Amino acid sequence: MRKTSRQAEADAERIGVGVTIEAQGIFDALSKTLPVRWDKTVIVVMNEVRVNSPYLPESVSGGTAAANDRVKKVLEFERKRLQARGTSQ
């Protein structure tokens, strides 16, 4: 029973409060390859890099240069994938 409630808490932490569907999609996509969490409406990646709304590569700040570049690359790739999926529906 405890495991179930812990899983529910973990799942709830993965849902952004007051963010767009697009922002949640970006968070979910980033979470597949990098450790991420929400800090209100900011996506925090690897506990050091922050991605602010509108969640574009230019919105990435903090962290080491390598971590920052990695997040920008993944973000660009995931945004392209999400856009391609959106237009093909």
C-alpha positions in Angstrom: 0.0 0.0 0.0 2.8 2.4 0.9 4.5 1.9 -2.5 1.3 2.9 -4.3 1.0 6.1 -2.4 4.7 6.9 -3.0 4.2 6.2 -6.7 1.1 8.5 -6.7 3.2 11.3 -5.0 6.0 10.8 -7.6 3.5 11.0 -10.4 1.9 14.1 -9.0 5.3 15.8 -8.8 5.7 15.2 -12.5 2.6 17.3 -13.4 3.2 21.0 -13.7 0.7 23.3 -12.0 -0.5 26.2 -14.1 1.6 25.2 -17.2 0.4 24.7 -20.7 -0.1 21.3 -22.4 3.0 22.1 -24.5 5.1 22.8 -21.4 4.0 19.5 -19.8 4.8 17.7 -23.1 8.3 19.3 -23.1 8.8 18.2 -19.4 7.7 14.7 -20.2 10.0 14.5 -23.2 13.0 15.8 -21.2 12.2 13.4 -18.4 12.8 10.4 -20.7 16.5 11.2 -21.0 17.3 13.6 -18.1 16.4 14.0 -14.4 13.8 16.8 -14.2 11.4 18.4 -11.7 9.1 21.3 -11.6 9.8 24.5 -9.6 6.4 26.2 -10.0 6.4 26.8 -13.8 10.2 26.3 -14.3 11.6 23.0 -15.4 14.7 22.2 -13.4 17.0 19.8 -15.2 19.8 17.8 -13.4 19.1 20.1 -10.4 21.1 22.9 -12.0 19.8 24.0 -15.3 16.5 26.0 -15.4 14.1 26.2 -18.4 11.7 29.1 -18.1 8.5 29.8 -20.1 8.2 29.8 -23.1 10.5 26.7 -22.9 12.8 27.6 -25.8 16.5 27.0 -26.1 17.0 30.8 -25.3 15.0 30.2 -22.1 17.7 27.9 -20.7 19.9 29.2 -17.9 22.3 28.1 -15.2 24.4 25.0 -14.7 27.7 24.3 -16.3 28.3 25.2 -19.9 28.2 21.4 -20.8 24.9 20.8 -18.9 23.4 24.0 -20.4 24.3 23.0 -23.9 23.0 19.4 -23.4 19.6 20.7 -22.2 19.4 23.2 -25.1 20.1 20.4 -27.6 17.6 18.0 -26.1 15.0 20.8 -25.8 15.5 21.7 -29.5 15.1 18.1 -30.6 12.1 17.5 -28.4 10.3 20.7 -29.6 10.9 19.6 -33.2 9.5 16.1 -32.5 6.5 17.6 -30.7 5.8 20.0 -33.5 6.1 17.2 -36.1 3.7 15.1 -34.2 1.3 18.0 -33.8 1.2 18.7 -37.6 0.9 15.0 -38.6 -2.3 14.5 -36.6 
